[in-house]
Amino acid sequence: MTNATLKRRLLEILPGALVWTTLIASVVLSFVRPLWVIYFVIVFDLYWLFRVTYYIPFVLISRWRFHRDTRKDWQAVAVRTSGYDRIRHLVFLPTVKEDISVVRETLATFVNGTYPTDRMIVVLAGEERVHDHFAPLAEAIEKEFGPKFLAFFATEHPKDLPDEIKGKGSNLNWAGNSILPKILAMGLAPEDVIVSSFDVDTIVHPKYFSCLTTLYLTVPEPTRSSFQPVALYNNNLWESPAPVRVAMFGTTFWLLTELSRPEGAITFSSHSMSLRMLADVGFWQKDIVSDDSRIFLQALMRYHGEYRVTPMYLPVSMDTVMAGNYWQAVISLYKQIRRWAWGCENFPYMALAFSRDKAMPISVKFSFLWKQLEGSYTWATAPLLITVLGYLPFLVAPDPFREFALFQNTPFTLQWLMRLAMVGVFLSAGMAMTLLPRRPSHIPRRQAFVVAVLQWILLPVTFVLFGAIPAIDAQTRLMLGKPLGFNVSPKRAVGGGEKQEAEGET
């Protein structure tokens, strides 16, 4: 094993080792040194309370900006902004086995938006391994929507190419490299082309491209920024099982806090960026699962830390994971959360790249490394420490320890700490009700009440089963050198059309 390989393996082991050390030590020490565990849990719960309290103002700020920006006439602002006439939009829609109704619904939102589609280029990026499905779909979509855009292209990613894994990143890499010469042949400068990478089920806000154009023309050095909208999972929310709804809302609230403090933020899910940056970094990597965050990190490395996220307080709405029945949907949710948690693979990538980059400021390196490591650690440990392991010493500690005042009073302290932390939960529940899509006519009012309110009773269970467990799973796989690949997880369109999305799996 070379020194470089050894360093990478040690960095891959570190996140999982921290998690397992914490979990094992919490159990073992609860029997032999329960006071140590109690001290640790008190400190951890205080930290968690501080974290929740710290995040609440950012969620409120983002919610206010969301309310403000969804009502703004962005197209009127865009046309008055210097440089408007030279901007064009390039949209990548990677697809595997989606029904044509899914693709049609997404493209219809572009056509019905406020931004003129004769300034937009759409790339439907298919896979050769499903050629018989993709070819007729692409032909029908191009015939229906092609004339409405400046240009419409269909690419087909060859199967079994070397040095890549099956997934969205490798598909986008092929599509990006295939389309770049065509963009240049059209006489467009990469600096004037804004690229949006969307899941094919993404329903954009009608003002999305108008807002994006305005931001791109007004922020400093727009080619050194990615543009992150608010990710909602509203397309089929009312039809989703309660655990799926709670988990998806949790993801949205996390993103709202990130948008209000973009320093150190990394892109997530559907977002936009400049073609100049993509060309500079060689487009998306072909051998990783977490392509949505990795493309940001590629730019961060390429520009020696001079790259950032610009918040967009407009929504893009996607589907929640769905399957044939309740339990299949829950299993699909677990796999999706595990794929998101597989973002822990970014830690060794960052650490090694930062060690080689002498031009990047140390403060930038520390900020991103700390946020990645701390986020992975608390994601995997906090739910278990708060709901289960924090109370274990009081159940199994030897009798001599039970006479200590600290031992007797700590349960009440922990209860109060958690009650205060629940303020964040109630805030999330209240805000969830304001972000719910309109109730479909086939959903009874009583069921709607359950969706909006009673689902939050499941939060402690969801916190563990769809928070800690998939995060531990992902970090353990990284620690053992057993990376995730891709499988296809089913989703269901509102209108009944089937759709598929690549999810992490072995």
C-alpha angles and dihedrals in degrees: 000000000000123000091252092052091047092051091050093049092049090051091048090052096048102076094047093042091055091050096047092044089055095047097044093043091049091056098041096043091048086071101040107021105020094160090061090055091047092053091049094048092049091052091044093049091049089051090049092049090050089049094051092046091048093052098049096077091049092052090050092048092050092047091052092048090047089055091047099046098045087061098047121104095237096172092057089051093045096054090052092051119100112253096025094128094057097052122100130178126226116194124194117202110184112199138181116173103341119151114250090245090065094053091043092053092052095048091046089062089056092050093046094048127102095251116088110251093211085079093054132088118200125201118194103200113201136174127248090217088070096035095138090058099038102045098062091039092053092046093051094045093048091050092050102039107015097089091052094064135061086246138348123203133181119202128188117208110219116236126241098020114167123258096021141091128226108265149085096296095058091044091052092046091056093044094048095050090045095051101042095078090050092051091050090047088057088061094248120144115227089232090062097049120086114201123208119194109200135175104244092247092057115130107197125207110259090245096045100107092040091053092044091052092051094049093046091053096045108039119086114264097354093190087065094059142070118212116226121196127194109277113219126178097208104124095095100003096129092055094049126100115259096252089054092051094049093048093048092049089051089055091051093050091050089053092048090057091048093052093056092052103033095167103113093007120142127205120265132195116323114015144135138246141160124285087225091065094045092052091047094054096039094250125274121346114255101213106053136082101212096064095150093063097030094062088060091050091049088058092045090056094042093054097038095245096319095120131095148169119258111203121234113197094203122099133244111195125211138173126273115232111276135177141167097295143001098276094045088053091051091050090049089051091053091052092048093051090047090053090052089047088052084078082095084087086076092069098071090039091055096042094052094043092047091051090058096044110084094172097060113094114252090230090060092049093049093046095054096040093049094046092050096046096040092046093051092046098050092041090059101036110029098072093050095043092049100043105028121002095046090067097041096092090059090056102043108023117123116258097254090065093053092072093066115104090224090057092051098045102039097080089061091047092051092048092054093046091053093046089055091047089053088070086079090052093052090047089052091049092050093048091046090063090055092052097048114117119240112289111257115236092244092059111088117230091242091056089047090057090053090050093050102040120004094051088076090071085074092059098102091050093043089047090062105030097042099026115036101023099054090042091053089046093053096045092046091053090051090048092051094044094247104131126196120252126187134278128172117257119195125241129181126223120226090247092052100262116139120239135181133210130189112251132182117266139142 
